[in-house]
Amino acid sequence: MSGSIADLFSGDALQQLTSNKQIGEQSYVLRGYALPWVERLLPELRRVLAQSPFRKMVTPGGFTMSAALSSCGQLGWSTDRTGYRYTPLDPDSQQPWPALPDVLRQLAVTAAAEAGFGHFEPDACLINRYVPGAKMSLHQDKNERSYASPVVSVSLGLPAVFLFGGHQRNDNTQKISLFHGDVVVWGGVDRLRFHGVLPIKEGVHPQMGAQRINLTFRKAG
Ligand SMILES: O=C(O)CCC(=O)C(=O)O
């Protein structure tokens, strides 16, 4: 048997194996960065979700988001008809959000450092669950008290096309394929760039099933 790794993998799979990508002055896709963490991360995620299960939320405009959401950390993000906000309590249970598991915190901190953001101290982890067809419209992350810290975004499960735009809603967007284990970090001059996710395509991921789970870590308070 002969041949290189490039003979075994092609197209997107080869790209995931080989190439980190700079997508902005202070923004990076770290290909497969979370893969070595997944085995330790999933049981913690299950514990978090047993305490604060996924739920559908409504935007101030009255639209039900197609992604289901939960959170862990000192602060959790939610939306309803009265606005977007971070709160220390899960609005469904009126109990504190589950603590941020150490393995998740470490993953976020080391990924941020890899992208040039040392001393990242996330206090909020938003957990988005996308089933096929679910999407995230273009938006800016602006509910945090300061924009000094980056956003660290971990993709698990089904692939997605991540839209990374500019500072105006109408700016052109880069379309970036994200796979299980990829991490995107954006901050600094790029912190307020518009971003979103195209509708997830039908499929079944061998480890995660028919879903994509995205974890976004932020310093919100
Ligand atoms: O699911 C993603 O990759 C992005 C999630 C996102 O845009 C957000 O939580 O603000």
The ligand as an ORCA input file, in Angstrom:
! r2SCAN-3c Opt
* xyz 0 1
  O     -23.117     28.740     15.534
  C     -22.184     29.467     15.220
  O     -21.202     29.053     14.599
  C     -22.228     30.945     15.553
  C     -23.080     31.272     16.738
  C     -23.267     32.730     16.887
  O     -23.181     33.470     15.958
  C     -23.550     33.305     18.195
  O     -23.797     32.560     19.150
  O     -23.509     34.553     18.286
*
